[in-house]
Amino acid sequence: MISDFTYYTPTKVIFGKNTESQVGSLVANEGCKKVLVHYGSESAKKSGLLERVTTSLAKQGIDYVTLGGVVPNPRLSKVHEGIELCKQEGVDFILAVGGGSVIDSAKAIGYGLYHGGEVWDFYDQTRQIQGCYPVGAVLTIAAAGSEMSNSSVITNEDGNLKRGANHDSSRCRFAIMNPELTYTLPEYQTMSGAVDIMMHTIERYFVKGSTMDLTDQMAEALLRSVMEAATKLKQDGRDYDARATLMWASSLSHNGLMGCGHSQRGDWAPHQLEHEMGGMFDVAHGAGLSAIWISWAKYVYQEAPERFARFGRNVLGLAGSTDAKADALATIEAMRRFFRSIDMPTNFAELGIQPTEDQIEEMTVKATFWGKRTLGDVMVLGKDQIRAVYELAAHA
């Protein structure tokens, strides 16, 4: 039976070439007077993007202050720096110029400004989020989907803890999406982003309960499109249509649409397993997801073989048979081949990490929040099962 749902996507999307020139008027429409322009690497300066953004703000008479230095797996220390800067400067709007890491950092700053106190409380779930300062985004990387999601993931250097916080108040007021801004991304980052996009839909697709067939079909189409676009970008990194497909898929994959009508919110175990990998080894998120997904799938597939078989038929184009378990295994191997075709890892060795038994145990304990939670929906994973999935990935 199709489940009831609420679908909430308040973000205004401005999609196309040169759309970053509209940022000033968009901020002015929010009634804000001073902006924190938050960004990552120096490439935002070197490319001229930062200058185009600040010029657009200045034309609208909007004052601004800048803060760069956000890194992949964004750090709590940078969030603290941003909160203090915003307080000193009287900032009332946060503009993220970058990808998911920058947007997540901007959202965390917004939480801290709204509430006061230690912002990490919202990520370790000792306080409940009530609101967020307004956030907007100029997207430069198609991957995390933070530009339209309610999610933010931050890494606390004290303990290498990577944790998420979700609240609708952090959804971007607007998201500017110019696919041309992604032309200069290194291929590894582009492909890692493609995996991240896929996984946001796959996590919602693999549930044990009932689903809405229309949503399933949309998810399958999105996944096919992302795989095709990634393959094209391996040949030509400046293929505008392929870049545009990834950018729009990034948003649609993680704004809630791909889970509408399903009885569960999704599995999400691979994401939670990867969070501990990212916290400990600082790996690229999408690459970490492909490295753990194969082992997760091989561990859990017997709990939902028909679901894996459908995925193989409708996403990967497999012929299928009357043996759902055999088809499920064929699906997993086909996914392994696809990941490798775009140079994404499918185990820890290919990811470039070799965790010790002690490190696997540490990741396992942290993934359970020190025994306070289980993971997953296709199969509920406790401590022993989580360890087993990590072991599979380590010895594949």
N, C-alpha and C positions, 0 to 999 in steps of 0.2 A: 504494500500500500504506500502511496506517495505521502510523505510527511509534510506537515505544515511548516512554513518557513517565513522569515522576514528577510527581505533583501534590501540593503541600505548602501547606496553608493553616491554620496553627496559631492564627490570630487568633479569639478569642471575640467574637462580635457580639451586642450588646444593642441591639435596634432598637425604637423606638416613642416615644410621648409621655412626657416627664418622665424619661427613662432616665438623664439626667445625675445624678440624685439617687443613683444606685447607684455612683458613681465611688469613694467611700471604701471600700466593702466590696470592690470589685474590686482596688484597690491593696493593701488589707490581705491579701487572698488571695495576693498575690505575695510576702508576707513582707517588704515594704519599709517603711522607717521615716521617710524624708524624701524629699519630692517636689519636683522643679522643675516648677512650673506655667508652661508656655511658651505664649505667645499672641501675637497680632498687634496689631491696632489697639485703640483705646480702646473700640470698640463692645462688646467682650467685657465690659468693666466697666459701661458704660452700660446694657446690656441686662439686667444682673443675673446673667448666666451665670457669670461668674468667682466671684461671691459664692456662688452655689449650689454650685459645684464645691468651693470651699475649705471651705464649711460642711460638706459631705459628708465631706471628708477629716478635718476637725477632730473630727467625731462619732466617727470611728474611732480617734482619738488619733494621727493621722498628721501630723507636722510638714511644713511646706512653705515654699518660697521662690518668688517669682514673677519672671518675666522676660518683658516684652512687647517690642513694637517690630519683630516679624518683618514683612517686606514681601513683596509678590509678587516672584518670582525671588529667593528668600531669600539673604542675603549671608553670606559667609564671616566677616566681622567680627563679626556677631551670634553666629555659631557659636562663635568664639573667646571672646566675652564669656560665653556660656553655659557653656562648659567651665570657665573660671576660676571662675565663680560656684559651680558644682557642687562643684568641688574645695574651695573655701573653706567651703562649707556642709555638706559631707559627704552630698550627695545620692546616693541609690541607686535612684531611679526618675524617669523623665522623662515628664511628662504633657503632651501637645500638646492645646491647646484652640483649634481653628481648622480651616483647610483644609489642602490639600496643602503649601503653603509652610511652615506651622508644623510639620507632621509631618515634612517633609524636614529642617528645621532641627533638630528634636528628635533625629532619627536620626543626623545628623551629630555632634551633641553626644555622643550615645551612643557613636559610633565613637571620638571623641577621648578620652573618659573611659576607655574600655576599653583603648586601645592606648598612650596617651601620644604625645608627639611632634607633628608637624604633621599635622593631620587632612586638609588638602588633598591629601596624598600619596595618599589613597585615591580621590580624584576625578580626579587626573591620572595615576593608575594606575602610580605608582612604588612603592607598597606594597600588599600584599594584605591584605584584611580578614580578621580571625580571629574577631571577636565584636563585641558591642554591649551597652551597658547596656540594661536593660529599658525599653521605651517603650509607652505607651498613648495613646489618642486619644479626645477628645470632638469629633466631626466637626461643623463648622458650614458647610461648603461642599461640594457634590457636584461633583467635577471630577477631581482628580488620581488618585484611587484609592490614595493612599499609605497609607490606613488598613488595607489588606489586602495591599499589594504589598511586595516586597523592595527597592524603589527609593527613592532620594533624589537630588535634583538641587539643586546649590548654585551660586551665582554668586560668583566671585572678582573683587572690584572691581579688583584689580591685573591689568589686561589685559582686563577685561570678559569673562571666560571662564565659560561656563555648562556645567557638567559633571555627569554622573551617576555614582553608585556603587550597586551592587546586591549585597546579601548577605542570606541568609535570617535571619541573627541579628537583623536590624533589623525584622523583621515585628512589628507591634504585638501585645502580649499580649492586649489587648482593644480593641475599637472601639465606642464609644457613638454610636448614630445616632438622633437625634431630628429628623425632617424639619421640625418646627416651628422649629428653630433656623435654618433657611435662609429663613424668610419675609421677612426684612428685607434680603436681598441685593439690590443694584441689578440691574435687568434685564440690563444688559450683562455683569455678572459671572455671572449665572445662565446666560446663553446661551453665554458663553465656556466655562463649565464643561461644558455639554452637548456642545459640540464636543470638548473634551478627552476626555470619556467615550467618545464615538464613535470618536475616533482611536485610543484604546488597543485597541479591538476591530478597527478597520480595519487597523491596522498588522499585526495577527496574521492577518487574513483574506487580505490581499494577499501571498501567497507564490507562488513559481513552482513549487515542488515539490508533492508529494501532500498531501492534507488528509483529515481525518476528516469525513464528511458530517454526523454528529450534531453535532459541534462547529460546523461551518458553519451548521447550522440554528439552533443556539442563538445564535450570533453575529448571524445575520440577524434573529432575533426581538428580541434586545436592542437592536439598532440601530433597528428599527421602533418599539419602545417608547420609546426616548429621543427620537426625532424627534416622536412624538405628544405626549409629555410636554412637550417644549420648546414646541411649538405651543400647547398648552393654557396654559402659564405666560405666554405672550405676552398672553393674554386675562385671566388671573387669577393673580397671583403668589402667592396664598394657597391654591391648590388643593392640599390635603394629599396626595391620591393621586398627583398629578403630581410633587410634591416628593419623595414617598417612592420613586417609580419612579426618579427621577434619583439619589437617594442610594444605593439598592441597586445600581443599574446601575453607579455609580461604582466600587463594590467588585468586582463580578463582572467588570467589563471589564478590570481590571488585577491580578487575583489569580492569573492563570495559566490559568484555566478556558477562556478563549476561544482558547487555542492548543494544547490537548491533542490529541495524535494527528497534528499537522501535521509535515511533514518538516523544516521550518525554524522558527526562533523568531519569524519575522516579518520585515517589510521594514525598518521604523523609520527610513528615510531622511527622511521629512517631519519626524519628531521631531528628528533630528540637525540638519537644516537650520534648524528653528525655534530650536534652542538658540542658534545663532549670532545669529539675529535678536533673541532675548530678551537675550542678553548685550550686544549693541551698542545696542539701542534700548529695552530694558526694556519690551517690549510684553507684554500679557496672553497667557499661554501658549496658551489655546484659540483666541483670535483670531489669533495668529500661525500656528497650525496650519491654520486654514481659509484664511488668506491665502496659504499656500505649497502646500496640497494640490492645488488645481486645476492649478497649473502643473506640479507633480510628475506628476500623473496624465496630463496631456496629453503630457508628455515620454516616459513609460514605457509607455503603455497598449498599444502594438503588441507588446510582449513577452508580454502575457498578456490578449489581448482577450476570451477566453472567460470569464476570471475577472471582468473588469469587466462583461461582459454579464450574468452570473449575478447580480452585485450589483445591477444595474439592475432585473432582473426580481423578485428575491426581497426586496430591501430597499425599492426605490423604486417598485415596482409598474408598471414599464414593460412594454409588451407584448412587445418583442423581435422579432427577425426571423431570417433565415438568414444575415445579415451581421454577424458578431461584432464587427468593427471599427467598423461604423456604430453598433451597439448600445453599444459601449464609449464612443464619443463622446457618445451620447445620455445615458449614465449620468453622465458628467462634467458635462454641462450641467445635468442634473437636480440634481446635488449643488450646483452653483453657485446654482441657483434656491432650493434649500432654505436654504443658508447666508444668502443675502440675505433670505429670508423671516423669519429670526430676527435680522436686522441684524448678521450677522457678515461680516467682510471676505473677499474672494476674490482680492485682489491687494495689492501694497504700497501703492498709492495709497489704497485703501479702508481699509487698516490705519492710514493716517496717517503713513506714512514714505516718504521719497524718497531711498533710498541712492544715493550717488555711485558711479561706477565703481571708485574706490579702496576704498570701503566694501564693495562687492560682492566685490572681490578679497580683501579682508581676511577677510570671512566665509567665502569659499571655502577659503582656505588654512587657517583655523582649523578648518573642518569636517573637513578631511582629517588633523587633528592634525599639521599641517606635513609633509604627505606620507607619514604613517605608516599611513593607513587609507583604505579605500573605504567607501561606504555602499550599503545596499540589498540586496534580494533579487530583486524583480521585474526590475529592471535594476541591475547593479552600477554605481555612480556614482563615477568618478574626478574629478579636479580639473576637467577640461573640462566634464564633464556637470553637476557641481554648479553651476558658474558659469552654465551654460546655463539651469538651472532657476531660479536667482535672476534671471537676465535676463528670463525669461518673466514672472515675477511682477512685475518692475519696470516692464515695458512693456505689460502686459495692458490 
